[in-house]
Amino acid sequence: MVQRYALLLLLSFCSIYVSAEHLPGGSISARCVGNNFYEVTLKLYRECSGVAMIPQKLHFENDCGVTFDQPNLLPVSVEDVSPLCAEDLPNSICNGGTLIGFELYTYQTTVFMSPCNAWRVSWSICCRNVSLNVQGTPGLWLETSFNNFGSFCNAGAEFVDNKVPLVCVGQPVSYDASATDADGHTLRYRFVNAQFNLGQPEAPDPMSVLYFPPLSGSQPYTGMEIDSLTGRITFTPDLAGIIFTVVEVNEYDSLGHWVGMVMHDFPFYASNCNNAVPSVDSGVFNDANGVAQVTAARALLVCTEGDFCATLEFDDVDIDQTLAIVSNISTALPGAEINLSGTNPVTAEVCWNSTGVAAGTYQFSITVTDDACPVQGFQQFAYTVNISTGGASAGQDSMVEYCAAQSAFDLFPLLGGTPSEGGSWTDPNTMDFGGTFDPGSDPPGEYTYDVGSINECSGTAVLSLVLLADTAPACLTIGMEYHAFGELQVLPEGNMSGRYRIIAPRNGAYLLSVISNDGRVAYEGRVQLTGNSPFPLDLGQLTGGTYVLRLINKDDGSVYTKRVMVR
């Protein structure tokens, strides 16, 4: 028996909009087509109870002084993206029915964009819907930005999923907010503030919306998290309503240089459901063969060139439902295949040949959908395939300098390259090491990270930890803040040992501290200084050595530090 969603909230969504356009979100992307011409794509969701779409306008500006608009854009395509089962799709508002429905409008224009290190393309409208996380009904702002200095030609990232997600109260959600990049650049994901524009000449830049405390752009809803490497969003909605979410994707080239940014502003629609969605804990790799090894729940390490297969399983507690599997793997991993067996659970065997594929991290996604009506339950999962050769999976050797007064720190992020997780560490004495270095108790030297031998692919990387002297500049000022509004001068007074003149750039009452290289306060007092006028200071009573002189302005909190040598 196919279970059905409760429809009351789905129908009521149609009456809570305050904007006649009913545009709940969208994104902008830009793709270089050569000679500084860019194909710019605007994607907008339309909730079908709104009025008909009107021509749209994109705004272009850069840091080199160029500003222009592209008005009167007409859609190049309109797609029905209502998350309804096939038999109820004709009953959506988009098709004259009563069930909630969405359309995806795509607008494109090709423009010449002169070389500049910072272009921004934007679009805005008023207003948003009433929601669970944003105060009031502020407008909607979309943008993309990129660097084409030196006529750099880049194909910007594009988001994988273009549907408005309808999710269930009390049921865990796994949503794929990832993007693809045709140039193979590194993508990093994060939540950011939703924005709006006042539409006034004196305030052309966007402003952040106000969230209901303690929510924020980086925490759009209680318990909502995003994986910075894969773009997977997880959370469990506890109330029915709309949750606005903005994902920013930053793109970096092979040298780590920033290339561009795209953002996806979209809502989750949470409703009370009678249906149990597919399990959020399913879809993990069970095993792999050939040249692949399972390194995490949804990650593979592939070594050398050749064939491999890996198996996944998806399930739903509603055992009489049939699950459907959709993936972009054929685009993300050209030549890869998914072979399916069963209906619930469904076993998926992913097979590929890595011959000729460049080393790097590749990502694909899988959407599993049940056959509930009118709204289908779904989960989306992001998978990574790390192509490695000859030990590159352990990362690259690197060197790190540290100070004895530092707090303990994790060694793994300090490795060079793109190391795989799950390896083991040994210390300079070849003893097992946990991976967290404590400067107060652990010795300096070479710490080795080993991923072991995985299908003829083994590798180690060495992290050299070098202890700096206590008198090193980086160590003398640990814990000190640099808020200074100008430079503090400390000048010796003639040939008199320990006598100085200090000149602060601003008037005020200051707390003066002199700190020895072992962190002790050797001298402390209060002084009244006149900006840019010398003040005598006698440190002759201190033992010879290097000290840090620190001034804190009592009025504005500004901090000034300077090293001094007492002889």
ZIVEN-V400550 format. One record per residue. RES is the residue in three letters. D_FIRST is the distance of its C-alpha to the first C-alpha in Angstrom with 1 decimal. Layout:
BEGIN
RES:D_FIRST ; RES:D_FIRST
END
This chain:
BEGIN
MET:0.0 ; VAL:3.8 ; GLN:6.3 ; ARG:9.6 ; TYR:13.2 ; ALA:15.8 ; LEU:18.0 ; LEU:21.3 ; LEU:22.8 ; LEU:21.7 ; LEU:23.6 ; SER:26.4 ; PHE:27.2 ; CYS:28.6 ; SER:31.4 ; ILE:32.7 ; TYR:34.5 ; VAL:38.3 ; SER:39.0 ; ALA:38.7 ; GLU:37.8 ; HIS:34.6 ; LEU:35.1 ; PRO:33.3 ; GLY:34.7 ; GLY:35.8 ; SER:38.2 ; ILE:41.4 ; SER:42.5 ; ALA:45.7 ; ARG:46.5 ; CYS:50.1 ; VAL:50.8 ; GLY:54.5 ; ASN:57.9 ; ASN:56.5 ; PHE:54.1 ; TYR:50.6 ; GLU:47.4 ; VAL:45.9 ; THR:42.2 ; LEU:40.8 ; LYS:37.0 ; LEU:35.8 ; TYR:32.4 ; ARG:32.3 ; GLU:29.9 ; CYS:29.8 ; SER:30.8 ; GLY:34.3 ; VAL:37.2 ; ALA:37.8 ; MET:39.0 ; ILE:42.7 ; PRO:44.8 ; GLN:44.8 ; LYS:47.7 ; LEU:48.1 ; HIS:51.0 ; PHE:52.9 ; GLU:55.5 ; ASN:57.1 ; ASP:59.5 ; CYS:62.2 ; GLY:62.6 ; VAL:60.5 ; THR:58.3 ; PHE:56.8 ; ASP:53.8 ; GLN:51.7 ; PRO:50.7 ; ASN:48.9 ; LEU:46.3 ; LEU:43.8 ; PRO:40.3 ; VAL:40.2 ; SER:36.5 ; VAL:33.6 ; GLU:30.1 ; ASP:26.8 ; VAL:25.3 ; SER:22.6 ; PRO:19.8 ; LEU:17.1 ; CYS:14.4 ; ALA:16.1 ; GLU:14.8 ; ASP:16.0 ; LEU:19.2 ; PRO:21.2 ; ASN:20.5 ; SER:22.3 ; ILE:25.8 ; CYS:27.2 ; ASN:26.2 ; GLY:27.2 ; GLY:24.0 ; THR:23.4 ; LEU:21.2 ; ILE:23.1 ; GLY:24.3 ; PHE:26.9 ; GLU:29.4 ; LEU:31.6 ; TYR:35.2 ; THR:37.5 ; TYR:41.2 ; GLN:43.9 ; THR:47.6 ; THR:50.2 ; VAL:53.2 ; PHE:56.2 ; MET:56.2 ; SER:59.5 ; PRO:59.7 ; CYS:59.3 ; ASN:57.9 ; ALA:55.5 ; TRP:53.7 ; ARG:51.1 ; VAL:48.9 ; SER:47.2 ; TRP:45.3 ; SER:44.8 ; ILE:43.6 ; CYS:43.3 ; CYS:41.0 ; ARG:37.9 ; ASN:35.2 ; VAL:35.2 ; SER:33.6 ; LEU:33.2 ; ASN:35.8 ; VAL:38.4 ; GLN:41.0 ; GLY:41.4 ; THR:40.5 ; PRO:42.8 ; GLY:42.8 ; LEU:41.1 ; TRP:43.2 ; LEU:42.4 ; GLU:44.9 ; THR:45.6 ; SER:48.9 ; PHE:50.6 ; ASN:54.0 ; ASN:55.6 ; PHE:59.2 ; GLY:61.2 ; SER:59.0 ; PHE:56.2 ; CYS:53.3 ; ASN:49.9 ; ALA:46.3 ; GLY:44.6 ; ALA:41.2 ; GLU:38.1 ; PHE:34.8 ; VAL:31.8 ; ASP:29.0 ; ASN:29.5 ; LYS:26.4 ; VAL:26.3 ; PRO:23.9 ; LEU:21.5 ; VAL:20.8 ; CYS:19.4 ; VAL:21.8 ; GLY:22.2 ; GLN:20.5 ; PRO:22.9 ; VAL:23.5 ; SER:24.9 ; TYR:26.2 ; ASP:28.5 ; ALA:31.6 ; SER:33.7 ; ALA:36.0 ; THR:37.6 ; ASP:41.3 ; ALA:42.9 ; ASP:46.2 ; GLY:44.7 ; HIS:45.9 ; THR:44.7 ; LEU:42.2 ; ARG:42.0 ; TYR:39.5 ; ARG:39.9 ; PHE:38.9 ; VAL:41.6 ; ASN:42.4 ; ALA:40.9 ; GLN:43.9 ; PHE:45.2 ; ASN:48.4 ; LEU:50.6 ; GLY:51.7 ; GLN:55.4 ; PRO:58.2 ; GLU:59.5 ; ALA:56.1 ; PRO:54.7 ; ASP:52.9 ; PRO:49.4 ; MET:49.0 ; SER:46.3 ; VAL:43.9 ; LEU:44.1 ; TYR:41.3 ; PHE:40.5 ; PRO:42.3 ; PRO:41.8 ; LEU:39.5 ; SER:41.2 ; GLY:40.7 ; SER:40.6 ; GLN:38.2 ; PRO:36.0 ; TYR:33.7 ; THR:33.8 ; GLY:33.0 ; MET:32.4 ; GLU:34.0 ; ILE:34.6 ; ASP:35.7 ; SER:39.1 ; LEU:38.9 ; THR:35.4 ; GLY:34.4 ; ARG:31.1 ; ILE:30.3 ; THR:28.7 ; PHE:28.2 ; THR:25.9 ; PRO:26.1 ; ASP:26.8 ; LEU:27.2 ; ALA:25.5 ; GLY:27.7 ; ILE:29.3 ; ILE:31.0 ; PHE:33.6 ; THR:34.2 ; VAL:37.0 ; VAL:37.2 ; GLU:40.6 ; VAL:41.1 ; ASN:44.6 ; GLU:45.8 ; TYR:48.7 ; ASP:50.6 ; SER:51.7 ; LEU:54.6 ; GLY:52.6 ; HIS:53.8 ; TRP:51.6 ; VAL:50.6 ; GLY:48.3 ; MET:45.5 ; VAL:42.3 ; MET:40.2 ; HIS:36.6 ; ASP:36.2 ; PHE:32.6 ; PRO:30.3 ; PHE:27.2 ; TYR:25.1 ; ALA:23.6 ; SER:21.2 ; ASN:19.3 ; CYS:15.7 ; ASN:12.6 ; ASN:11.3 ; ALA:12.9 ; VAL:14.6 ; PRO:15.7 ; SER:18.5 ; VAL:21.9 ; ASP:23.6 ; SER:22.2 ; GLY:24.0 ; VAL:27.3 ; PHE:29.7 ; ASN:29.7 ; ASP:32.8 ; ALA:35.0 ; ASN:37.7 ; GLY:40.6 ; VAL:42.4 ; ALA:39.7 ; GLN:39.2 ; VAL:36.5 ; THR:38.3 ; ALA:35.6 ; ALA:31.8 ; ARG:31.5 ; ALA:35.0 ; LEU:37.0 ; LEU:40.7 ; VAL:41.9 ; CYS:45.5 ; THR:47.8 ; GLU:46.6 ; GLY:44.2 ; ASP:40.7 ; PHE:38.0 ; CYS:34.3 ; ALA:32.1 ; THR:28.5 ; LEU:25.7 ; GLU:22.3 ; PHE:19.3 ; ASP:16.4 ; ASP:13.6 ; VAL:12.9 ; ASP:9.1 ; ILE:9.5 ; ASP:6.2 ; GLN:7.3 ; THR:10.3 ; LEU:13.5 ; ALA:16.3 ; ILE:19.9 ; VAL:22.8 ; SER:26.4 ; ASN:29.9 ; ILE:31.4 ; SER:33.1 ; THR:35.1 ; ALA:35.8 ; LEU:36.7 ; PRO:38.0 ; GLY:37.3 ; ALA:34.5 ; GLU:31.3 ; ILE:27.8 ; ASN:26.4 ; LEU:22.7 ; SER:21.0 ; GLY:17.6 ; THR:14.2 ; ASN:13.5 ; PRO:16.2 ; VAL:18.2 ; THR:21.9 ; ALA:24.2 ; GLU:27.9 ; VAL:30.3 ; CYS:33.6 ; TRP:36.7 ; ASN:40.5 ; SER:42.6 ; THR:45.8 ; GLY:47.8 ; VAL:45.6 ; ALA:47.7 ; ALA:47.4 ; GLY:45.2 ; THR:41.8 ; TYR:39.0 ; GLN:35.6 ; PHE:32.2 ; SER:28.8 ; ILE:25.2 ; THR:22.2 ; VAL:18.8 ; THR:15.9 ; ASP:12.1 ; ASP:10.0 ; ALA:9.2 ; CYS:10.7 ; PRO:13.5 ; VAL:14.9 ; GLN:14.0 ; GLY:14.8 ; PHE:17.7 ; GLN:20.6 ; GLN:23.8 ; PHE:26.4 ; ALA:30.0 ; TYR:31.9 ; THR:35.6 ; VAL:37.7 ; ASN:41.3 ; ILE:43.6 ; SER:46.7 ; THR:49.9 ; GLY:52.6 ; GLY:51.7 ; ALA:50.9 ; SER:47.8 ; ALA:50.1 ; GLY:51.4 ; GLN:55.0 ; ASP:58.1 ; SER:59.1 ; MET:61.7 ; VAL:61.3 ; GLU:64.1 ; TYR:63.7 ; CYS:65.7 ; ALA:66.4 ; ALA:65.4 ; GLN:61.9 ; SER:58.8 ; ALA:56.7 ; PHE:54.5 ; ASP:51.8 ; LEU:53.2 ; PHE:50.1 ; PRO:50.0 ; LEU:53.7 ; LEU:53.3 ; GLY:53.9 ; GLY:51.5 ; THR:47.8 ; PRO:47.6 ; SER:44.4 ; GLU:43.4 ; GLY:43.4 ; GLY:47.0 ; SER:49.8 ; TRP:53.2 ; THR:56.7 ; ASP:59.6 ; PRO:63.2 ; ASN:64.0 ; THR:61.0 ; MET:59.4 ; ASP:55.7 ; PHE:54.9 ; GLY:51.9 ; GLY:52.0 ; THR:53.1 ; PHE:56.8 ; ASP:59.0 ; PRO:62.4 ; GLY:64.0 ; SER:63.5 ; ASP:62.3 ; PRO:65.0 ; PRO:65.2 ; GLY:64.9 ; GLU:62.4 ; TYR:58.8 ; THR:56.9 ; TYR:53.1 ; ASP:51.8 ; VAL:48.4 ; GLY:49.4 ; SER:49.1 ; ILE:45.7 ; ASN:45.6 ; GLU:49.3 ; CYS:48.9 ; SER:50.8 ; GLY:52.4 ; THR:54.3 ; ALA:55.5 ; VAL:58.4 ; LEU:58.5 ; SER:62.1 ; LEU:62.7 ; VAL:66.1 ; LEU:67.6 ; LEU:69.5 ; ALA:72.7 ; ASP:72.6 ; THR:74.9 ; ALA:72.6 ; PRO:71.7 ; ALA:68.0 ; CYS:68.5 ; LEU:71.1 ; THR:68.8 ; ILE:65.5 ; GLY:63.9 ; MET:66.2 ; GLU:64.8 ; TYR:66.3 ; HIS:66.3 ; ALA:69.9 ; PHE:71.0 ; GLY:74.0 ; GLU:75.9 ; LEU:77.7 ; GLN:81.1 ; VAL:82.9 ; LEU:86.5 ; PRO:89.1 ; GLU:92.2 ; GLY:95.2 ; ASN:95.9 ; MET:95.1 ; SER:92.6 ; GLY:89.5 ; ARG:90.5 ; TYR:88.1 ; ARG:87.5 ; ILE:84.0 ; ILE:83.0 ; ALA:79.7 ; PRO:78.5 ; ARG:77.9 ; ASN:79.8 ; GLY:78.5 ; ALA:78.5 ; TYR:77.1 ; LEU:76.1 ; LEU:77.8 ; SER:76.7 ; VAL:78.1 ; ILE:75.7 ; SER:76.9 ; ASN:75.1 ; ASP:73.7 ; GLY:72.0 ; ARG:74.5 ; VAL:75.9 ; ALA:79.6 ; TYR:80.7 ; GLU:79.2 ; GLY:80.7 ; ARG:80.4 ; VAL:82.2 ; GLN:82.8 ; LEU:82.8 ; THR:83.9 ; GLY:82.0 ; ASN:83.7 ; SER:86.6 ; PRO:87.5 ; PHE:87.2 ; PRO:89.1 ; LEU:87.2 ; ASP:89.0 ; LEU:87.0 ; GLY:90.1 ; GLN:89.2 ; LEU:86.2 ; THR:86.3 ; GLY:86.4 ; GLY:83.0 ; THR:80.1 ; TYR:78.5 ; VAL:75.9 ; LEU:77.2 ; ARG:74.5 ; LEU:75.0 ; ILE:72.5 ; ASN:73.2 ; LYS:72.8 ; ASP:72.2 ; ASP:69.5 ; GLY:68.3 ; SER:69.3 ; VAL:70.0 ; TYR:72.7 ; THR:73.4 ; LYS:76.2 ; ARG:77.4 ; VAL:81.0 ; MET:83.4 ; VAL:85.8 ; ARG:88.9
END
